[in-house]
Amino acid sequence: MLLENHTPAYLTNWGTAYCGDSLKLLAALPDSSLNLVLTSPPFALQREKEYGNKAQADYVAWLAQFARLVFRKLKDDGSFVLDLGGAYELGSPTRSLYNFRVPIYFCDELGFHLAEDFYWHNPAKLPSPIEWVNKRKLRAKDSVNTVWWFGKTRWPKANVSKVLTEYSDRMKKLLEDPEGFYTPKKRPSGHDIGKSFGKNNGGAIPSNLLQISNSESNGSYLRGCKTVGAKVHPARFPSKLPEFFIRFLTEPGDLVLDIFAGSNTTGSVAECEGRKWMSFDERLDYLATSSFRFCPEAMTDAELKTTHNSILAGEAVDLRANVLNTLNQQPRNGTSHRPTVPTQDLLILAERASHIASDQIAKTKTISYRRQTKRR
Ligand SMILES: C[S@@+](CC[C@H](N)C(=O)[O-])C[C@H]1O[C@@H](n2cnc3c(N)ncnc32)[C@H](O)[C@@H]1O
């Protein structure tokens, strides 16, 4: 989907990334058009991040401006998933309640429904704040983010069978020999464990505690940043986090939006999952480097630099041919990518975005054009 009167930073087979204030970009979207808004905003931290933090006292009001628009733009069975890290109050080892005030306000005042509260445990998180945890040994390390899943209505689309996890070793044994392993009976908790408990459903129902280490290597993204000498985004979330909610709450072809996209982890997962996506961030430098997530390994350093420079120069870069190359492999959920460009040759940085967006994009320039006759 393209936004009227806005030039994308880049586009791929499945999505578009736009630079700007998400309040303005959201307003330009048609109402009731989104299946899922999944995002991680700047948190109300005491330690300032390079993209700026919001004060704890103003936080709910600040975020509510975006949430009001998100509500309007979601379809009736759409979801809004919000990852929020906890924070301490200034100068004392007391927790701020800012992340808990968000769901209360969103449900009481904006009309959202809290479908479920999730907790993302990141075992790789470093101990902080240093003063309370490392130096004075007064607090445990904080390694859990709250992830609020809101529905626009009480019945957001969801299918937990799309996110089954591996059975425990105990459960695997039970499935091998249900009769030998247990007898159906009522548990002390009152739960009736019947015969169907021994049925193999292909995996276990996940819990609302998501254990995901934020230590993935982001191959093409890191390579690109290194090549152009750019800093990596300081607050990327692991792709497993958006992957869980995209699979759980959307179907192939649905539209997913991240309004604080940063390095565009969400867009790149949506692309792999065969979902349409849009991503907004107010920093063009972040979006320029995020494009590397969609660049194939075969791209030369010179081509990566051209892509990066062109986005920074405000040109809309068409990466659709690259996606065709990168994702030759099947996406993880088995849906197939359908490239929209002709496939007789492999085009890298092929068309100009003006060809696609026609009159929506006034000025664009061809960046580089390479034909590769041998397909890998
Ligand atoms: C926590 S980071 C998101 C990181 C992202 N989840 C990732 O994996 O890379 C928050 C992002 O919000 C962006 N941001 C802050 N205020 C914004 C606004 N009003 N409109 C658009 N983007 C904004 C910042 O530039 C920053 O990149």
The ligand as an SDF file (V2000), in Angstrom:
LIG
                    3D

 27 29  0  0  0  0  0  0  0  0999 V2000
   12.5470    1.5070   20.4140 C   0  0  0  0  0  0  0  0  0  0  0  0
   12.8680    2.1080   18.8320 S   0  0  0  0  0  0  0  0  0  0  0  0
   12.1580    0.8550   17.8040 C   0  0  0  0  0  0  0  0  0  0  0  0
   13.1370   -0.2170   17.4390 C   0  0  0  0  0  0  0  0  0  0  0  0
   12.5580   -1.3150   16.5440 C   0  0  0  0  0  0  0  0  0  0  0  0
   11.5850   -2.1230   17.2350 N   0  0  0  0  0  0  0  0  0  0  0  0
   13.6580   -2.2150   15.9810 C   0  0  0  0  0  0  0  0  0  0  0  0
   13.5900   -3.4510   16.1570 O   0  0  0  0  0  0  0  0  0  0  0  0
   14.5970   -1.6880   15.3830 O   0  0  0  0  0  0  0  0  0  0  0  0
   11.7610    3.4510   18.6770 C   0  0  0  0  0  0  0  0  0  0  0  0
   11.8420    4.2340   17.3790 C   0  0  0  0  0  0  0  0  0  0  0  0
   10.7930    5.2090   17.3760 O   0  0  0  0  0  0  0  0  0  0  0  0
   11.1960    6.3010   16.5370 C   0  0  0  0  0  0  0  0  0  0  0  0
   10.2850    7.4300   16.8170 N   0  0  0  0  0  0  0  0  0  0  0  0
   10.1720    8.1590   17.9460 C   0  0  0  0  0  0  0  0  0  0  0  0
    9.1890    9.0900   17.8310 N   0  0  0  0  0  0  0  0  0  0  0  0
    8.6450    8.9360   16.5940 C   0  0  0  0  0  0  0  0  0  0  0  0
    7.5730    9.5540   15.8880 C   0  0  0  0  0  0  0  0  0  0  0  0
    6.8710   10.5540   16.4160 N   0  0  0  0  0  0  0  0  0  0  0  0
    7.2940    9.1320   14.6310 N   0  0  0  0  0  0  0  0  0  0  0  0
    8.0190    8.1200   14.0600 C   0  0  0  0  0  0  0  0  0  0  0  0
    9.0220    7.4860   14.6900 N   0  0  0  0  0  0  0  0  0  0  0  0
    9.3360    7.8700   15.9420 C   0  0  0  0  0  0  0  0  0  0  0  0
   12.6580    6.4900   16.9240 C   0  0  0  0  0  0  0  0  0  0  0  0
   13.3790    7.1400   15.9020 O   0  0  0  0  0  0  0  0  0  0  0  0
   13.1190    5.0340   17.1630 C   0  0  0  0  0  0  0  0  0  0  0  0
   13.8020    4.5110   16.0370 O   0  0  0  0  0  0  0  0  0  0  0  0
  1  2  1  0
  2  3  1  0
  2 10  1  0
  3  4  1  0
  4  5  1  0
  5  6  1  0
  5  7  1  0
  7  8  2  0
  7  9  1  0
 10 11  1  0
 11 12  1  0
 11 26  1  0
 12 13  1  0
 13 14  1  0
 13 24  1  0
 14 15  1  0
 14 23  1  0
 15 16  2  0
 16 17  1  0
 17 18  1  0
 17 23  2  0
 18 19  1  0
 18 20  2  0
 20 21  1  0
 21 22  2  0
 22 23  1  0
 24 25  1  0
 24 26  1  0
 26 27  1  0
M  CHG  2   2   1   9  -1
M  END
$$$$
